[in-house]
């Protein structure tokens, strides 16, 4: 009964935070006029469906909870928040917690973001792949190596299709050069930290899914290393893709410092600031410009 109550508490916390995000979303810096209602604000920030285009925007961002944990609410200041508010980047974004590569591709979200950004867009910042890799962890239990390789193949296929179709759309509509796509890997999780909104890689969830304690580190930190190396290898096959390594910013391996983690997979606001500092140094290397 105690375990069920704990699971219920997390669901209640999740619901409360989602409610809070709708209360505070109108105050976050989403670079939109203050008279827009909450629905319009959410559509613009999370789905790149804004009124008009965003002229002068060089950067598009397609991301998951590492870029927007709670519908634009700065309760946890993510990578996108720090890029916009601390570094002054102007971003046309489609960022939403739980986002997957296959969803971006199937819904045409990357096409919508390109349309919204307009002809000045030059770079697409990708924070994707974590949910594709580690969601539904019970599917790894029977044959973890085969399942991991299946997912890596699907991630690469989806990423390739997003880039090829996105560049084709951009050049057909606006002309000029293809976009440069920049993807980052994640830093190490901490599955021992159980304060979680979405505890995909937390110890208790993995144990319920059928993992043994001795397998958890390989599934979390081991898969994280393999994912980063796979992203690096994809850049040798996709000429328009660049990669940023963020590992060991917050400690590890095998696990990030619990004091820098809000839950097992999401850093705190300070943790995200440290990650953004490192991200921006790499971003400037790939773009040759500040903003």
C-alpha positions, 0 to 999 in steps of 0.5 A: 500500500505504501508503494501505491501511495508513493506512486499516487503522490508523484501523479498528484505532484505532476498534476499540480505542476502542470496546473501551475505552469498554466498559471505562470506561463503568461509571465515567462519570456516567450518573446510574444506579446503579453495580450495573447491568451494561454492557448496561443502562448502554448501553441507558439512556445511548444508547437511553433504556431505563432501569429505571423513569422519570426523574422530575423530568427537564425535559430530553431529549436526542437526539443524535449523536457531538457528544453521545456519541462513544463510548457514554458513555465520557468519553475525549472529553468531549462536549456532553452530558458537559459539560452534565451534569458541568460545568453540572449538567443532569439529562438523559434521553438517547438519544445515540449516535455516528452517529445520524441523524434518519431512524433516530430517527424510524423506530425511535421513539427520540424516543417512547421518550425521552419515555416515559423522561423522564415527565410533567415533561419540557419540552424536547428538545435535538437534536444531529442532522442532520450524518450525514444531510447529509454521509454517503455523500459520493460521492452529491454528486459528480455534482450537488452542488446537487441532492443537497444540496437533496434532503437538506435537504428530507428533514431538514426532513421528518424533523424535522417528523415527529419534533416533531409525533409527539413532541408528540402522544405527550407530550400524549396520555400526560401532558397539558399543553403541547407540548414545546419542541424546541431544535436546534443547528447544528455549528461548522466542521469541519477537513477537513485534520485527518486523525486521524479515527474517522469521516472522513466530511468529511476530505480523504482520504475526499472525494478518494476519493469523487471530489471535487477539492481545490478543492471540499472547502471548499464541501462542508464549510464551505459546507454547514455554513453552508447547514445552519445557515441552513436550520435557522434557516429551519425555525424560522419554519415549526415553532412549537415549534422553537428554534435555537442557532448555534454557528459560529465558536466554535472559529475559522473560517470556513472551518475550526475551529482544528486545535488544538481538533479531535480529528479533522475533525468532532469537537472535543477535550474542551476544544473541546466545553467552549467549545461547551457554554459558548456553548450554555448561554448560548443555552439559558438564553435559550430556557428562562428557567431554569438546569437 
